[in-house]
Amino acid sequence: MGKRLWFKRRWLMASVSTGLGLVFAGQAGAAQDEETNVQNLPAVEVTAPPSTPRRTAPSRPVARVAGTSSSTRPKTRIYVYPTSPGTGRGLDVDKVPSAINAVDANQIRRTNSPNIADALQQYVPGVSINEVTGNPFQPDVQFRGYVASPLAGTPQGLAVYQNGVRINEAFSDIVNWDLIPTAAIRSAVVVTNNPAYGLNALGGAIDLQMKNGFNYQGAEIDVMGGSFGRIQGSAQWGKQVDRNWSVYGALEGIHDNGFRNFSASDVRRFYGDVGYRFEGNEFHLNGGVANNSLAGPSTVPAELLQQYWGATYTTPQTISNKVGYLNLTGKVEATPTWTFEGTAHVRAFKQNTVDGNPTDTVPCDADATLLCFGDVDPLTGLQPSANGLNGVQLANPFAPGAILGEIDRTSTKSTTFGVSGQATNIDQLFGHENRFVIGASYDVSSTRFIGSAELGTIGTNYVVTGSGIFLGQSGDPTSIGPVSLRTVNQYHGLYALDTFNVDDRFAVTGGGRFNAARVTLMDQLGTALNGDHTYDRFNPIIGATYKITSEVTAYAGYSEANRVPTPLELGCADPARPCIIGQFLIADPPLQQVVSKTFEAGFRGTKELNIGSLGWKIGAYRATNYDDILATPIPGLTGFGFFQNVGRTRRQGIEAEVSLKSNVLQFQASYAFLDARFLDALTLGSDSPFADADGNIQVLPGNHIPRLPSHLIKASIEYAITDVWKVGGDALFVSSQYFVGDESNQFPKLPSYAVFNLHTSYQVTKNLQLYGRVNNIFDNRYSTVGTFFDREALPNFTNGGAEFTDPRSLSPARPRAFYAGMRVTF
């Protein structure tokens, strides 16, 4: 059933969050420097301390560090909304009362992956990914039980920023990871526990800071190929012109056949930046475009996977993503203690989906020459209708015994515009260091959503062939008809933060943000979807840090955040009029906004050793969501469901990490524990074998939230055998998890899995590097997520057309894969 099979069961993913961006810049990184581009949202700059060298590798001719290194350990600073680092306006990161996880350009490069999500999973404790879509460019990224997903219908839990601009799409808050140009990413930072990060900052924010000509100079061409028809290439070039101007551009192209049937994808994307700076003032104009064609075979019944690991269930499952965006940012140092910043951005996004599925449209029992939606009502003898576009009941043109299906199509076009401004002051307060920030933002998005359903037949290869007959409006509220909807989102924010140094060791942070949102829905075919919803809330923050020694810091904080329902959720929130989640909208009853309250505390430290720089951190958190939103299925209707508020949920856990970095050795290991539970009783529809006669399961307080593993263990290492030859590897262990649809925790868990990867690189000359990578070296066959499906929807053609007996539907991981590449610098 493709996406529809999966959407039916995604009735609890995390809640949405919005965040401020952070930027991480390592001095040791080839494309890193001590300064970064102007930001639209908070930024963190972490500069690595120098380590004791044992060997000196050949220096690269490009991607030169802009600025001079210091023999003393530079301060780590945090920059809030949208300050440009290097101005002296920053705040020491040791005074940030929350966990901070950063990934630099070298770590991103080390994965040799065109997807930033792979680097996040490898280097950030608590982050895991799965290919529920069946596509490596469209993963679900989970952090602390919250998710940033590309699947419409998923209640999002993380905000994602690119150069400080939020890139969760306007209609459903999805994150299209395929649109992000990985080669142009300078750093990625995951930050939590701060409402100043904006509307929807429940689980945290992922901020991606991009390169520019001030911090990347030179040129590079990178070409790689390998298993499953993977061919990818990237080119980037950066230059600083005189002292004031800079220019940067990056271009990427990728083709991948996929390891499953009908799973080929093509990715094409570009990013560019022009910068100007003088006397501490800095301005940037940057933007990008992408045009991608993706396959999304989604989960597949376990019985089909037992026959062939590359199986798919229903086809076609394709996605076309296009985007174009332009950002203008500026910073002015008005006085030695006052900095003013502003930004303006525009983004145009277009997505078309084609989704082959089973259908509830069948020949009528009373008259097989007509089509009905569902079966005859045994009490009344009335037949639900499957009406055509003209409102007349459809004749049955299909041969007797034909297996009917449908092709669901959607088109989403969104345009977003936003502006923001901020002032930062670092005057002393009562003779103590103090940093005060005040700012405001406004964003407006307009979306046009169109959906249609075409009847067809399903062959023995589960390919749906269209007939040219489209379903229209029907008297049955659960039947599928055309949808045309226009929506407008308006988001306002006003915030203030202050960090006061009580003394050299103790710092206190306090403040908050007021969010106001208005979501308007305008039905273009009738009135059922019309709606006008407003939400507002003030979210506070308070926290403190204490420097126990020069190498150890303690932190603790409390914050609140809210997320408002998306237009998609508001348009599919009536249990009496369910819709195909993520595909079609039916009615527009109100939903409550989700409110999250988070406590967080921990310790972090660094120490210089003879063998390198040792870093470590350990922390705990508890986040409680109120009025959480869940996608709830309708028993007996394949793929149908609705969104509802379900009360309280809680996510709490512990994260620990240790790292050792030198010119010879790069080592990192982490452990994350997550306890995610429902706090209120629920009745949910499910295809679980434990569902009652009405197709419902009973969720009790304390039941675990599905598809969230409790334990994550990660390790990575890279060692320079010689000055020019490096070898390394990484490992990931993910514990067992409950199936989506098993919110009552009665079915056996999806098994745990472990995966190991190896990589190596050889610097042939100063300008030429060869590298290789083997993923899943033991060829472990595992699934990253599991759900249940309607076993009666289609026959098992691999078993002579018999009925499926195994209720599981799984997302298979990629088998062992080999890749080799060449990197040339100029």
SULFENVEN-V494288 format. One line per field, one symbol per residue. psi: psi as a letter, one per 40 degrees, with the letter a starting at -180 (. if undefined). burial: # if it has 16 or more other C-alpha atoms within 10 Angstrom, else .. A space follows every 50 residues. Layout:
psi: ???
burial: ???
This chain:
psi: ebddddddefehaiiiiiiiiihhhhdeidfiaeiiiiieiiihhhhiii ihidihihiieafihhiiiieihiihihhhgfihieeeeihhdeehfiih hihiddddddefiehdddddddehiehiiigdeeheegihhhhfeiihie hhehhieiihihfehhehiddeeihgdeehhddehdihhhiifheeeahe gdeaihhhhiiiedehhaihhhhiiaiffhhiiihihihhhaediiiiih hihhhhdieiiffiihhhiihihhihihfeihihhiiiiihihiigeaii iddddddhefiidiiigihhhiihihhhiihhgdieehhhiiihiihhhh hhihhhiiiehihiddheeihigaihheddeihiigiadeehhhiheiih eihiaihhiihhhihhiiiiiihhhfiihfeiiihhhiiiihhhhhihhh iihhiaihieefhhhieehhiaiidheeihiihhhhihhhhihhihihhh hdaddhihhiaihhhhihhhhhheeaedehihhiiiihhiihiiihgdae ehhiiiihiiiiiiiiddddegehdegiihhediidigiiiiihhhhhih iaiiiihhideahhiiihiiihhhhhfihihhihhehheiaiiiheaiii hiaihiiiihhaedhhihiihhhhhhiieiiihiiieieeiadefiihhi heiihiehidhhhiiiihhhdadehiiiiiihhhiiiiihefeefdiiih iiiiihiiiiihgdadehhiiiihigdefhhiheiiaiiheediigdefe eiiidheihihiihahihiiihhhi.
burial: ################################################## ##.......#.#####........###########...###.######## ########.######################################### ################################################## ############################.###########....###### ###########################...#################### #####...#########################....############# ##############.....#######......#######...####.#.. ..########################......################## ########...#####...#####...####################### #....###################...####.#.#############... .########################.######################## ######.#..#########################.############## #############################.##.########...###### ..##################...######################...## ...##########...##########.....##########.####.... ...#..###################.
